Amino acid sequence: MEGSGDADWRLALWTLFSVLLPVLITAWCSFQRSRRQLLMRDILRKSKHDWHYTDLFGQPSYCSVCAQHILRGAFCGCCGLRVCERCLKKADQRFLCKEVMARGAAGSMPHRWIRGNVPLCSCCVVCKQQCGTQPKLCDYRCVWCQYTVHDECMVDCLRTEECTFGEFKDLIIPPYYLSAINQMRKEKRTNYEKVVPYCRKHWMPVMVLANTRSGNNMGETLLGEFKMLLNPVQVFDLSKIAPAKALQLCTWLPCNAVRVLVCGGDGTVGWVLDAIDEMKIKGQERYIPQVAILPLGTGNDLSNTLGWGAGYAGEVPVEQILRNVMEADGIKLDRWKVQVTNKGYYNLRKPKVFTMNNYFSIGPDALMALNFHAHREKTPSLFSSRIINKAVYFFYGTKDCLVQECKDLNKKVELELDGERIELPNLEGIIVLNIGYWGGGCRLWEGMGDEPYPLARHDDGLLEVVGVHGSFHCAQIQVKLANPVRLGQAHTVRLILKSSKMPMQVDGEPWAQGPCTVTITHKTHALMLYHSGEQTDDDDASSLSE
């Protein structure tokens, strides 16, 4: 009996030990992890590097300090350094990041070489053979011109050689330029044309404004890739800095030479164009930049109209995007003032005023946008994918086909084009277009393309006005099975909502509106960039038919 009692105690102790040991190990690991994260957070906060932590590097990587192969650790989004957790503090003290502003000889600066982790398929500038092929920390890359050199090809003359800034020298703002301009501003001198590369003929510095919250959440990745290729001062995160503040950099740069690449949806582009209008009001018209678009939103109709495509998902390298920006042609885009005045004898509210780049609508497509917007406000985390966003639009469009909430619109509204009253047929929606594309890639004004009509342009001071019979009619137009009801073209559009409450939208921003008068008049022009190399399916089909 006594032996069995001892055995029971031993069993109980071993059971307790086997239960407590994993708990203690987990608690210890959790404590160490939280302590390590606090230390890392402190380093990241104080560092001049743009450190980001990752649990798994996307390609074979080696620590720039201890040269060991690493699966996880930190990397700098500006200079490309990669280090393990243990070496992060040493790397932060030992290596300088890209300098945004630096004093140097007028118009020149040496290469800034970083050893190891060179891009795949890069070639040595000396022997023209592939770099980075050995499974170890090897070879060098210049953080400015992106040239790569083998360890054995690196000679003293390359270490002190002047950096040319490589393929994108015409887009990069050199650190020594900003230092010189800053000094001139302190001395209240404005003869910037004497500073290199201000005087260079083909210099067209680019600014990148990215909305990290747009569409498919690619903005964060793109920010890092653009910072690697350009001066980090040229790249802005619009979730942290407003466009109006970012665009003040234009006043440091040559007049009428700056190009802005907006990474986001059509709403982000409108936000940036509004900030550019503010520059005109401040008397900074000579610093107005030209605007290119990298479409990260859901619809991207303005981007599609200007040749930048219907959506970006990482299929084009960032280097090619910068080449496209360099080669793009300047054009004008009409911008319109939309004034909504509520009806009523005792209405003392100021009219709502919007700026329109794409389109205004009342009816089923505005209702879909309103339902989508309300759903996204409740659960924003669900709407991080372009496919999910379009699926939700499809759901609400299908629902409206059955419910028909906007029927008999023609009895509730009056429409005037350039002061002339238009007799409306039986409609559920009216859409006023400034650009060629609508509804995520549909050429609404053209329809099936089987009828003669005046061509729609985005720079002619004219609006195209069409009607739709409902959500199902919209779907038919999108797949080229039906034509819209073309109501006409006009310089001024006036729409009177006589009764009831109806959904309206301007450029995807929807609201429910009671009786009112909507007046659309020309406001200004925006300077945009047109990329002729991008073709949509519609363009391909039309070119084949010719």
Number of C-alpha atoms within 10 A of each C-alpha: 6 7 7 9 10 11 12 12 11 12 12 12 12 12 11 11 12 11 11 12 11 11 12 11 11 12 12 12 12 12 12 12 12 12 12 14 13 12 13 18 14 11 16 19 12 9 14 15 23 20 25 13 18 12 9 13 16 9 10 13 24 25 27 25 19 14 17 14 16 17 16 19 22 25 22 21 21 24 27 27 26 28 29 24 16 14 16 22 16 13 19 20 10 9 14 14 19 23 18 16 17 15 14 14 9 12 16 19 19 17 21 22 20 21 20 25 23 24 14 12 10 18 18 20 15 14 11 12 13 15 25 23 13 8 10 16 20 22 23 24 26 21 25 25 21 22 22 28 29 23 15 8 15 16 12 8 8 15 14 12 13 14 20 16 24 14 15 21 19 17 24 24 25 24 20 23 25 19 15 19 18 15 12 15 13 8 9 9 11 11 10 18 12 10 17 16 25 20 12 12 8 13 20 23 25 28 28 27 29 27 26 21 19 23 25 21 19 20 21 13 12 19 22 19 18 21 23 20 23 26 23 23 19 21 22 22 19 21 12 9 11 15 21 17 9 20 22 14 14 22 14 16 21 18 15 14 18 21 25 24 22 26 27 30 25 26 19 23 26 19 15 22 25 15 18 25 17 14 19 13 10 9 9 16 15 14 22 22 25 23 25 29 30 24 27 30 28 23 24 29 29 31 26 25 23 22 20 28 21 23 23 18 11 11 6 9 9 14 13 10 15 18 13 19 23 21 14 19 14 14 16 16 22 22 22 22 16 22 19 20 18 20 16 9 6 6 10 9 8 10 15 11 14 15 21 22 25 27 24 22 23 27 26 29 29 27 26 24 23 21 18 19 16 13 14 16 10 9 9 11 9 11 20 18 16 18 13 15 19 15 12 18 17 15 12 19 24 15 14 19 14 10 10 17 17 24 17 15 22 19 15 16 19 17 21 16 19 13 12 11 12 12 10 16 15 13 18 23 26 30 25 23 25 27 25 23 25 23 17 17 22 20 21 27 27 21 20 17 14 9 8 7 11 10 9 20 17 23 16 12 20 19 27 25 24 20 26 23 22 22 26 17 17 24 17 15 21 20 11 16 12 17 22 21 18 18 19 16 19 19 15 17 23 19 19 19 23 15 14 11 14 20 23 25 23 19 21 21 14 23 19 13 16 16 19 21 18 19 17 24 21 18 14 14 18 21 18 21 27 24 23 13 11 14 17 14 9 12 11 10 11 10 10 8 7 5
